[in-house]
């Protein structure tokens, strides 16, 4: 989740996507985030927000199942 936030913040800095960190994060984040490219309005993309929400709900679901299995 943190990598998606950092990758989204790179858009605020000119040329940040062309840096070594930007290219590294693109290899990790872009395949997942590209699943949510439908969430854009003109030049404004909400793909990082949708990607984070999906990860959050997956995380909460896994925690719920884990609690059900352990019995707490």
N, C-alpha and C positions, 0 to 999 in steps of 0.2 A: 504494500500500500504506500509505503514511504517513497519507493522508487517512482511510482506513478505521479505523486505530488511533485517530486524533484523534477521529473521530466516535463511536467506541465509548467513549472516555474521557469524552466529554461527558455520558454517562449518569450519571456520578458527581456532577455538579453540578446542583442544582435550577434549572430554568429555562434551562439552557444551550442546549437545542434551540430555544428561542424567541429567542435572540440572533441578530444578523446573521450571525455566523460559523456558528452552528448551522443556520440556514436555508440558507446557501450550501452547506455540506457535505451537507446533506440532499438538495439538488438533484443533487449529484454522486454521492454514495455510495448513496443509497436505491434507485435503479433497478437497480444491480448487486447490491447486498446482498439485495434482495427475492427474488432468484432462489434464495436459500439459506434462506428462512424456515422450511423444513421441519425444520431442525436446531435445534429448541427442545424443552425439557423443562419444562413448566409455565411459570413466569415467567422462566426462564433460557434465553437464546437464544445459540446457538453460531454463528449466521449470520456474524458478523464473522470468526470463526476459520476457518470453512469457506471464506469468500470469500478470505481471505488465503492459505490453502493452495492454492486453485485458481489464484490469480494467481502464486504461487510456482512451481507446476508448469508453468504456461504460460511463465513467464520462463525456467525451466531448459530447457524444450523448444526455445524459440527460440534460446537460446544453443547448444544441442547442434546444431541444424540449421545455425546460423551457422558453428560450428567444422567441421562436415562439409563445408560449401561452400568454406571457405577452405583447409581441409586441415591444420589444426593439431592 
